[in-house]
Each structure stands twice: as C-alpha cells, then as structure tokens.
Amino acid sequence: MRYACLGITTLLFLVTFNSAFAKARFMPKGELIETAEIIAVVEVTKINDASAQGTHWTYRQAAEGLTVRTLKGQLPMRFIIHARKNFICACATYEANARYLVFLHREGKLVTTVNHQLG
C-alpha cells in the first residue's frame, strides 16, 4: 500500500509540474495559433548559414523564401526566417525548394518559429 501511495504521489507530481521544469514544451494547436504573430504558407528558396543573435537564442540558419499565402499577420513577399537555434533538441531546420506552413513571431529584429520545430 505504501508503494502504491508513493507511485500515485509521484505520478501526480510529474503530471502537475512537468512543464515547469521543461525548457521546451509542445503547445496545443489553439495556443500555437493564438501565440503566432504570423501564420503563412511559404516556399523556402535558399538556405544560408547564419550567426544571428535573438533575444533568447542564437540562430545558425537563415531560410530565404517567398510568401505563398498569409493566413494571419503580415509577412513580406520575400522574407528570411531564422532557424536552427542553439537549443539543439527542439529547433526548426528548413530545406531549400520546399513549401511549409509556418507559425512565426518576432524575436527582436528576427522572424523565428513559434514553439520550436513545431512552428
């Protein structure tokens, strides 16, 4: 009985406080949509190595591309999304000549994904 109580207590602790200790968490769809300043379908045309410092992260990739369709906010016809941040376990990486649905926000002067690689 003692072990059952300890197991239940541990499980409740982990479920209740799990996101408090996490550096990255996965937002539910509604929160992702609400948090994004920009939601768009984009065509990435070129990938460049970068070393751009945002408010919180350093980004090692600059994805250049064209806006196909904007669903929320404003994204110029030609844009740069900074990706591949120095938080390696949860970061977006783009490939050239590919189309993406992106959820973006501004981090200082940079445009980056919301919710790490899920943005």
HUBEL-V48440 format. One line per field, one symbol per residue. phi: phi as a letter, one per 20 degrees, with the letter a starting at -180 (. if undefined). psi: psi as a letter, one per 20 degrees, with the letter a starting at -180 (. if undefined). burial: # if it has 9 or more other ideal C-beta (glycine too) atoms within 8 Angstrom, else .. Layout:
# HUBEL-V48440
phi = ???
psi = ???
burial = ???
This chain:
# HUBEL-V48440
phi = .fffffffffffffffdgffeeecceffggfffffffccbecdedbdcfbbdeefdcdddcceeacfebddbmccggdbcdeblffdfebbecdcflcdceddcbedmeedceemlfee
psi = hghgggggggggggggjgihiqhproqqgghgghhphppqpqophqpqqrmpoahhrppjpooqappgpphpappqgprpppalrjnhimqqpqqqlqpqoqoqrpnciqprqqlcii.
burial = ..........................#....##.##.#####.#..#..#.#.#..###########..#.##.#...#.###.#.#...##.#.......######..##########
